[in-house]
Amino acid sequence: MIFMFRGESSSVPVEEGEVYDVTIQDIARQGDGIARIEGFVIFVPGTKAGDEVRIKIERVLPKYGFASLVE
C-alpha cells in the first residue's frame, strides 16, 4: 500500500486482511499492545508486552495500523 504525503509517497509494509506472527513489544496509553512490522506500528487490543500472537491487519493508516487477534 502506498500513501501520498505532500507530494511524497510512502510505502507501508502491511496490507489490510494479511495475517502476521508478531511479538507485542510495548503497551499504548489506552492499553492496546504495540507490535512493529518492519518498524511500522500496529496496535493490537487484548494483548500485553511479551505476548507472541498471530494478528490480522484490520485497518491501515499512513503512520500506524490496527489489528485483531487470530484464534
N, C-alpha and C positions, 0 to 999 in steps of 0.2 A: 504494500500500500504506500502511496506517495502523497504527501501533503505539500501545499504551497504556502510559504510564508514570505510576504512582501517581496515576491519575485524570486525567492529561493525555493528549491524543492528539498524535501527531507524524507528519507526513506525510513519506514517503520518496520522492525524485524518480525512483526507478528500480524496475523490476519484474523478477523472475526470467524469463529467456528473451528479454528485449529485447536488441537489438544497438545499440551506440553507437560513433561515431568519437571517440576521445579522444587527448589528449597526455599522456604519462607525465610527471608533474611532479617526482617525488621517488622515493627508494628507501627501503623499510622496513628495519628491523633484520635481518629474516630474508631480505632480498634481493629481495622482491617489489616490482614497480613500484607507484606510487601515482598514481591518476588521481582527478580530482574532477568530479562532475556536479552542478551547482548547489550546490557546497560539500560534497556528500556524498562520503565517501572510498570508493574502490573499489580493492582490491588485485588486481594483475594479475601472476601469475608469468611469468617468462621475458622480462621487459622491462627497459629501462633508461631513465633520465631523458632526456627529449627525444624518445623514440620516439613517432611518430604511428601509432596502431594502431586496428583495429576489434576490439571486445570483445563478448562475450555474457555477460550477468549470470547467474551460476550460483546464488548464494546471497545473500539479503538479510537483514541483522540490523538492529536498531534504529539503530545508530550508524555502521555501515560495511557494505560488501558485498564479494563475491569475484566475479571474472570470469575467463573464459578467452579466449585469442586466437582470432579467427576468421580462418581462412586464406583 
